[in-house]
Amino acid sequence: MPDLQHFPRLGASACVWKAGKVLLVQRAKAPVGLWSLPGGQVERGETALAAAERELLEETGITARLSAFVGLYEIIRQDPPFHYAIACYGGFWTAGKATASSDALAARWEAPDELDSLEFAPQVREAIARAQALLGV
């Protein structure tokens, strides 16, 4: 039987906007300290969109109307073997105050012109730019 760790895992993330700022989380898990979009693994029987909404609420206390599919972003590493396909959805804040959960060191809103000072997880900047364009932010 093949080792399931070598197969891609599906994740989902949410690129949420409020008053021209994007919601970011600072990772508490590897790679620790990098900034990212709220998200995590899709559970069995759950749609990627439902996972993005769930992870957003669990990680930040925020709810949003996720109306746009931003894209599918893959992270592939060889040592140790690691392959995630992350479905990213974009939308606008509806309720809640950004608060970091146990999966995040921090959660905060950032203006697009403030992003250059932050160190991001792979492909996050691309997802933010695409969501910004799709949503007309």
PyMOL commands that place a pseudoatom at each C-alpha (Angstrom):
pseudoatom trace, name=CA, resn=MET, resi=1, chain=A, elem=C, hetatm=0, pos=[0.000, 0.000, 0.000]
pseudoatom trace, name=CA, resn=PRO, resi=2, chain=A, elem=C, hetatm=0, pos=[1.450, 3.424, -0.916]
pseudoatom trace, name=CA, resn=ASP, resi=3, chain=A, elem=C, hetatm=0, pos=[2.398, 5.888, 1.793]
pseudoatom trace, name=CA, resn=LEU, resi=4, chain=A, elem=C, hetatm=0, pos=[-0.434, 8.418, 1.866]
pseudoatom trace, name=CA, resn=GLN, resi=5, chain=A, elem=C, hetatm=0, pos=[1.968, 11.138, 3.013]
pseudoatom trace, name=CA, resn=HIS, resi=6, chain=A, elem=C, hetatm=0, pos=[3.301, 11.285, -0.541]
pseudoatom trace, name=CA, resn=PHE, resi=7, chain=A, elem=C, hetatm=0, pos=[-0.073, 12.152, -2.017]
pseudoatom trace, name=CA, resn=PRO, resi=8, chain=A, elem=C, hetatm=0, pos=[-1.202, 15.783, -2.203]
pseudoatom trace, name=CA, resn=ARG, resi=9, chain=A, elem=C, hetatm=0, pos=[-3.337, 17.027, 0.659]
pseudoatom trace, name=CA, resn=LEU, resi=10, chain=A, elem=C, hetatm=0, pos=[-6.058, 19.582, 0.099]
pseudoatom trace, name=CA, resn=GLY, resi=11, chain=A, elem=C, hetatm=0, pos=[-6.084, 22.791, 2.079]
pseudoatom trace, name=CA, resn=ALA, resi=12, chain=A, elem=C, hetatm=0, pos=[-8.209, 25.927, 1.917]
pseudoatom trace, name=CA, resn=SER, resi=13, chain=A, elem=C, hetatm=0, pos=[-7.545, 29.558, 2.750]
pseudoatom trace, name=CA, resn=ALA, resi=14, chain=A, elem=C, hetatm=0, pos=[-9.493, 32.798, 2.943]
pseudoatom trace, name=CA, resn=CYS, resi=15, chain=A, elem=C, hetatm=0, pos=[-8.337, 36.174, 1.605]
pseudoatom trace, name=CA, resn=VAL, resi=16, chain=A, elem=C, hetatm=0, pos=[-10.669, 38.517, 3.484]
pseudoatom trace, name=CA, resn=TRP, resi=17, chain=A, elem=C, hetatm=0, pos=[-10.909, 42.273, 3.006]
pseudoatom trace, name=CA, resn=LYS, resi=18, chain=A, elem=C, hetatm=0, pos=[-12.282, 45.016, 5.240]
pseudoatom trace, name=CA, resn=ALA, resi=19, chain=A, elem=C, hetatm=0, pos=[-12.028, 48.750, 4.540]
pseudoatom trace, name=CA, resn=GLY, resi=20, chain=A, elem=C, hetatm=0, pos=[-9.273, 48.198, 1.957]
pseudoatom trace, name=CA, resn=LYS, resi=21, chain=A, elem=C, hetatm=0, pos=[-7.155, 45.996, 4.259]
pseudoatom trace, name=CA, resn=VAL, resi=22, chain=A, elem=C, hetatm=0, pos=[-6.480, 42.265, 4.068]
pseudoatom trace, name=CA, resn=LEU, resi=23, chain=A, elem=C, hetatm=0, pos=[-6.636, 39.898, 7.040]
pseudoatom trace, name=CA, resn=LEU, resi=24, chain=A, elem=C, hetatm=0, pos=[-3.354, 38.132, 7.791]
pseudoatom trace, name=CA, resn=VAL, resi=25, chain=A, elem=C, hetatm=0, pos=[-2.227, 35.598, 10.373]
pseudoatom trace, name=CA, resn=GLN, resi=26, chain=A, elem=C, hetatm=0, pos=[1.270, 34.958, 11.616]
pseudoatom trace, name=CA, resn=ARG, resi=27, chain=A, elem=C, hetatm=0, pos=[1.858, 31.212, 11.627]
pseudoatom trace, name=CA, resn=ALA, resi=28, chain=A, elem=C, hetatm=0, pos=[2.326, 29.372, 14.930]
pseudoatom trace, name=CA, resn=LYS, resi=29, chain=A, elem=C, hetatm=0, pos=[3.097, 26.122, 13.045]
pseudoatom trace, name=CA, resn=ALA, resi=30, chain=A, elem=C, hetatm=0, pos=[5.856, 25.422, 10.528]
pseudoatom trace, name=CA, resn=PRO, resi=31, chain=A, elem=C, hetatm=0, pos=[6.972, 27.621, 8.931]
pseudoatom trace, name=CA, resn=VAL, resi=32, chain=A, elem=C, hetatm=0, pos=[6.611, 29.490, 12.233]
pseudoatom trace, name=CA, resn=GLY, resi=33, chain=A, elem=C, hetatm=0, pos=[6.549, 33.278, 12.154]
pseudoatom trace, name=CA, resn=LEU, resi=34, chain=A, elem=C, hetatm=0, pos=[5.712, 33.717, 8.480]
pseudoatom trace, name=CA, resn=TRP, resi=35, chain=A, elem=C, hetatm=0, pos=[2.604, 35.665, 7.539]
pseudoatom trace, name=CA, resn=SER, resi=36, chain=A, elem=C, hetatm=0, pos=[-0.178, 33.914, 5.686]
pseudoatom trace, name=CA, resn=LEU, resi=37, chain=A, elem=C, hetatm=0, pos=[-3.879, 33.847, 4.987]
pseudoatom trace, name=CA, resn=PRO, resi=38, chain=A, elem=C, hetatm=0, pos=[-6.110, 32.045, 7.481]
pseudoatom trace, name=CA, resn=GLY, resi=39, chain=A, elem=C, hetatm=0, pos=[-6.609, 28.461, 6.393]
pseudoatom trace, name=CA, resn=GLY, resi=40, chain=A, elem=C, hetatm=0, pos=[-5.943, 24.808, 6.952]
pseudoatom trace, name=CA, resn=GLN, resi=41, chain=A, elem=C, hetatm=0, pos=[-6.702, 21.276, 5.879]
pseudoatom trace, name=CA, resn=VAL, resi=42, chain=A, elem=C, hetatm=0, pos=[-9.988, 20.290, 4.262]
pseudoatom trace, name=CA, resn=GLU, resi=43, chain=A, elem=C, hetatm=0, pos=[-11.664, 17.577, 6.311]
pseudoatom trace, name=CA, resn=ARG, resi=44, chain=A, elem=C, hetatm=0, pos=[-13.290, 14.461, 4.849]
pseudoatom trace, name=CA, resn=GLY, resi=45, chain=A, elem=C, hetatm=0, pos=[-16.762, 15.269, 3.508]
pseudoatom trace, name=CA, resn=GLU, resi=46, chain=A, elem=C, hetatm=0, pos=[-16.168, 19.027, 3.648]
pseudoatom trace, name=CA, resn=THR, resi=47, chain=A, elem=C, hetatm=0, pos=[-16.013, 21.300, 0.611]
pseudoatom trace, name=CA, resn=ALA, resi=48, chain=A, elem=C, hetatm=0, pos=[-12.957, 23.496, 0.202]
pseudoatom trace, name=CA, resn=LEU, resi=49, chain=A, elem=C, hetatm=0, pos=[-15.158, 26.590, 0.561]
pseudoatom trace, name=CA, resn=ALA, resi=50, chain=A, elem=C, hetatm=0, pos=[-16.680, 25.294, 3.803]
pseudoatom trace, name=CA, resn=ALA, resi=51, chain=A, elem=C, hetatm=0, pos=[-13.162, 24.535, 5.077]
pseudoatom trace, name=CA, resn=ALA, resi=52, chain=A, elem=C, hetatm=0, pos=[-12.001, 28.073, 4.257]
pseudoatom trace, name=CA, resn=GLU, resi=53, chain=A, elem=C, hetatm=0, pos=[-14.971, 29.518, 6.172]
pseudoatom trace, name=CA, resn=ARG, resi=54, chain=A, elem=C, hetatm=0, pos=[-14.404, 27.168, 9.137]
pseudoatom trace, name=CA, resn=GLU, resi=55, chain=A, elem=C, hetatm=0, pos=[-10.663, 27.781, 9.323]
pseudoatom trace, name=CA, resn=LEU, resi=56, chain=A, elem=C, hetatm=0, pos=[-11.201, 31.543, 9.054]
pseudoatom trace, name=CA, resn=LEU, resi=57, chain=A, elem=C, hetatm=0, pos=[-13.536, 31.497, 12.060]
pseudoatom trace, name=CA, resn=GLU, resi=58, chain=A, elem=C, hetatm=0, pos=[-11.380, 29.069, 14.070]
pseudoatom trace, name=CA, resn=GLU, resi=59, chain=A, elem=C, hetatm=0, pos=[-8.111, 30.941, 13.479]
pseudoatom trace, name=CA, resn=THR, resi=60, chain=A, elem=C, hetatm=0, pos=[-9.314, 34.530, 13.708]
pseudoatom trace, name=CA, resn=GLY, resi=61, chain=A, elem=C, hetatm=0, pos=[-12.898, 34.804, 15.020]
pseudoatom trace, name=CA, resn=ILE, resi=62, chain=A, elem=C, hetatm=0, pos=[-13.894, 36.430, 11.704]
pseudoatom trace, name=CA, resn=THR, resi=63, chain=A, elem=C, hetatm=0, pos=[-16.738, 35.530, 9.368]
pseudoatom trace, name=CA, resn=ALA, resi=64, chain=A, elem=C, hetatm=0, pos=[-16.819, 36.633, 5.751]
pseudoatom trace, name=CA, resn=ARG, resi=65, chain=A, elem=C, hetatm=0, pos=[-18.797, 36.362, 2.539]
pseudoatom trace, name=CA, resn=LEU, resi=66, chain=A, elem=C, hetatm=0, pos=[-16.324, 34.401, 0.402]
pseudoatom trace, name=CA, resn=SER, resi=67, chain=A, elem=C, hetatm=0, pos=[-17.609, 35.031, -3.117]
pseudoatom trace, name=CA, resn=ALA, resi=68, chain=A, elem=C, hetatm=0, pos=[-14.574, 34.548, -5.384]
pseudoatom trace, name=CA, resn=PHE, resi=69, chain=A, elem=C, hetatm=0, pos=[-12.372, 31.567, -6.146]
pseudoatom trace, name=CA, resn=VAL, resi=70, chain=A, elem=C, hetatm=0, pos=[-8.912, 33.134, -6.130]
pseudoatom trace, name=CA, resn=GLY, resi=71, chain=A, elem=C, hetatm=0, pos=[-6.927, 30.115, -7.273]
pseudoatom trace, name=CA, resn=LEU, resi=72, chain=A, elem=C, hetatm=0, pos=[-5.261, 26.825, -6.447]
pseudoatom trace, name=CA, resn=TYR, resi=73, chain=A, elem=C, hetatm=0, pos=[-1.772, 27.171, -5.002]
pseudoatom trace, name=CA, resn=GLU, resi=74, chain=A, elem=C, hetatm=0, pos=[0.573, 24.226, -4.599]
pseudoatom trace, name=CA, resn=ILE, resi=75, chain=A, elem=C, hetatm=0, pos=[3.450, 23.846, -2.177]
pseudoatom trace, name=CA, resn=ILE, resi=76, chain=A, elem=C, hetatm=0, pos=[5.746, 20.942, -2.999]
pseudoatom trace, name=CA, resn=ARG, resi=77, chain=A, elem=C, hetatm=0, pos=[8.905, 19.994, -1.116]
pseudoatom trace, name=CA, resn=GLN, resi=78, chain=A, elem=C, hetatm=0, pos=[11.093, 16.916, -1.487]
pseudoatom trace, name=CA, resn=ASP, resi=79, chain=A, elem=C, hetatm=0, pos=[12.792, 16.616, 1.900]
pseudoatom trace, name=CA, resn=PRO, resi=80, chain=A, elem=C, hetatm=0, pos=[10.750, 15.721, 3.789]
pseudoatom trace, name=CA, resn=PRO, resi=81, chain=A, elem=C, hetatm=0, pos=[8.112, 14.846, 1.167]
pseudoatom trace, name=CA, resn=PHE, resi=82, chain=A, elem=C, hetatm=0, pos=[5.328, 17.413, 1.331]
pseudoatom trace, name=CA, resn=HIS, resi=83, chain=A, elem=C, hetatm=0, pos=[2.621, 18.369, -1.148]
pseudoatom trace, name=CA, resn=TYR, resi=84, chain=A, elem=C, hetatm=0, pos=[-0.343, 20.638, -0.423]
pseudoatom trace, name=CA, resn=ALA, resi=85, chain=A, elem=C, hetatm=0, pos=[-2.844, 22.014, -2.913]
pseudoatom trace, name=CA, resn=ILE, resi=86, chain=A, elem=C, hetatm=0, pos=[-4.516, 25.052, -1.332]
pseudoatom trace, name=CA, resn=ALA, resi=87, chain=A, elem=C, hetatm=0, pos=[-7.817, 26.368, -2.675]
pseudoatom trace, name=CA, resn=CYS, resi=88, chain=A, elem=C, hetatm=0, pos=[-7.999, 30.085, -1.911]
pseudoatom trace, name=CA, resn=TYR, resi=89, chain=A, elem=C, hetatm=0, pos=[-11.276, 31.994, -1.706]
pseudoatom trace, name=CA, resn=GLY, resi=90, chain=A, elem=C, hetatm=0, pos=[-11.665, 35.751, -1.467]
pseudoatom trace, name=CA, resn=GLY, resi=91, chain=A, elem=C, hetatm=0, pos=[-14.360, 37.939, -0.028]
pseudoatom trace, name=CA, resn=PHE, resi=92, chain=A, elem=C, hetatm=0, pos=[-15.378, 40.596, 2.418]
pseudoatom trace, name=CA, resn=TRP, resi=93, chain=A, elem=C, hetatm=0, pos=[-15.602, 40.689, 6.211]
pseudoatom trace, name=CA, resn=THR, resi=94, chain=A, elem=C, hetatm=0, pos=[-19.072, 40.335, 7.697]
pseudoatom trace, name=CA, resn=ALA, resi=95, chain=A, elem=C, hetatm=0, pos=[-18.482, 40.057, 11.454]
pseudoatom trace, name=CA, resn=GLY, resi=96, chain=A, elem=C, hetatm=0, pos=[-15.982, 39.503, 14.239]
pseudoatom trace, name=CA, resn=LYS, resi=97, chain=A, elem=C, hetatm=0, pos=[-12.834, 41.021, 15.683]
pseudoatom trace, name=CA, resn=ALA, resi=98, chain=A, elem=C, hetatm=0, pos=[-9.494, 39.668, 14.448]
pseudoatom trace, name=CA, resn=THR, resi=99, chain=A, elem=C, hetatm=0, pos=[-8.080, 37.579, 17.284]
pseudoatom trace, name=CA, resn=ALA, resi=100, chain=A, elem=C, hetatm=0, pos=[-5.317, 34.976, 16.946]
pseudoatom trace, name=CA, resn=SER, resi=101, chain=A, elem=C, hetatm=0, pos=[-6.205, 31.422, 17.977]
pseudoatom trace, name=CA, resn=SER, resi=102, chain=A, elem=C, hetatm=0, pos=[-3.790, 28.670, 18.994]
pseudoatom trace, name=CA, resn=ASP, resi=103, chain=A, elem=C, hetatm=0, pos=[-2.838, 28.143, 15.318]
pseudoatom trace, name=CA, resn=ALA, resi=104, chain=A, elem=C, hetatm=0, pos=[-1.695, 31.747, 14.943]
pseudoatom trace, name=CA, resn=LEU, resi=105, chain=A, elem=C, hetatm=0, pos=[0.765, 33.979, 16.775]
pseudoatom trace, name=CA, resn=ALA, resi=106, chain=A, elem=C, hetatm=0, pos=[-1.076, 37.114, 15.594]
pseudoatom trace, name=CA, resn=ALA, resi=107, chain=A, elem=C, hetatm=0, pos=[-3.992, 38.180, 13.417]
pseudoatom trace, name=CA, resn=ARG, resi=108, chain=A, elem=C, hetatm=0, pos=[-4.259, 41.653, 11.918]
pseudoatom trace, name=CA, resn=TRP, resi=109, chain=A, elem=C, hetatm=0, pos=[-5.545, 43.778, 9.054]
pseudoatom trace, name=CA, resn=GLU, resi=110, chain=A, elem=C, hetatm=0, pos=[-2.903, 45.205, 6.711]
pseudoatom trace, name=CA, resn=ALA, resi=111, chain=A, elem=C, hetatm=0, pos=[-3.137, 47.700, 3.859]
pseudoatom trace, name=CA, resn=PRO, resi=112, chain=A, elem=C, hetatm=0, pos=[-1.646, 46.489, 0.561]
pseudoatom trace, name=CA, resn=ASP, resi=113, chain=A, elem=C, hetatm=0, pos=[1.077, 49.154, 0.713]
pseudoatom trace, name=CA, resn=GLU, resi=114, chain=A, elem=C, hetatm=0, pos=[2.220, 47.808, 4.126]
pseudoatom trace, name=CA, resn=LEU, resi=115, chain=A, elem=C, hetatm=0, pos=[2.898, 44.244, 2.952]
pseudoatom trace, name=CA, resn=ASP, resi=116, chain=A, elem=C, hetatm=0, pos=[6.514, 44.721, 1.852]
pseudoatom trace, name=CA, resn=SER, resi=117, chain=A, elem=C, hetatm=0, pos=[7.733, 44.759, 5.459]
pseudoatom trace, name=CA, resn=LEU, resi=118, chain=A, elem=C, hetatm=0, pos=[6.337, 41.268, 6.176]
pseudoatom trace, name=CA, resn=GLU, resi=119, chain=A, elem=C, hetatm=0, pos=[7.815, 37.850, 5.410]
pseudoatom trace, name=CA, resn=PHE, resi=120, chain=A, elem=C, hetatm=0, pos=[5.202, 35.596, 3.785]
pseudoatom trace, name=CA, resn=ALA, resi=121, chain=A, elem=C, hetatm=0, pos=[4.611, 31.893, 3.394]
pseudoatom trace, name=CA, resn=PRO, resi=122, chain=A, elem=C, hetatm=0, pos=[4.947, 30.683, -0.234]
pseudoatom trace, name=CA, resn=GLN, resi=123, chain=A, elem=C, hetatm=0, pos=[2.542, 32.157, -2.805]
pseudoatom trace, name=CA, resn=VAL, resi=124, chain=A, elem=C, hetatm=0, pos=[0.578, 34.265, -0.301]
pseudoatom trace, name=CA, resn=ARG, resi=125, chain=A, elem=C, hetatm=0, pos=[1.509, 37.564, -1.951]
pseudoatom trace, name=CA, resn=GLU, resi=126, chain=A, elem=C, hetatm=0, pos=[0.317, 36.228, -5.307]
pseudoatom trace, name=CA, resn=ALA, resi=127, chain=A, elem=C, hetatm=0, pos=[-3.012, 35.131, -3.794]
pseudoatom trace, name=CA, resn=ILE, resi=128, chain=A, elem=C, hetatm=0, pos=[-3.510, 38.537, -2.142]
pseudoatom trace, name=CA, resn=ALA, resi=129, chain=A, elem=C, hetatm=0, pos=[-2.830, 40.388, -5.405]
pseudoatom trace, name=CA, resn=ARG, resi=130, chain=A, elem=C, hetatm=0, pos=[-5.186, 38.118, -7.345]
pseudoatom trace, name=CA, resn=ALA, resi=131, chain=A, elem=C, hetatm=0, pos=[-7.963, 38.445, -4.755]
pseudoatom trace, name=CA, resn=GLN, resi=132, chain=A, elem=C, hetatm=0, pos=[-7.519, 42.214, -4.724]
pseudoatom trace, name=CA, resn=ALA, resi=133, chain=A, elem=C, hetatm=0, pos=[-7.950, 42.324, -8.495]
pseudoatom trace, name=CA, resn=LEU, resi=134, chain=A, elem=C, hetatm=0, pos=[-10.897, 39.891, -8.585]
pseudoatom trace, name=CA, resn=LEU, resi=135, chain=A, elem=C, hetatm=0, pos=[-12.755, 41.713, -5.836]
pseudoatom trace, name=CA, resn=GLY, resi=136, chain=A, elem=C, hetatm=0, pos=[-11.940, 45.214, -7.059]
pseudoatom trace, name=CA, resn=VAL, resi=137, chain=A, elem=C, hetatm=0, pos=[-10.369, 46.285, -3.767]
for i in range(1, 137): cmd.bond("trace and resi %d" % i, "trace and resi %d" % (i + 1))
show_as sticks, trace
zoom trace
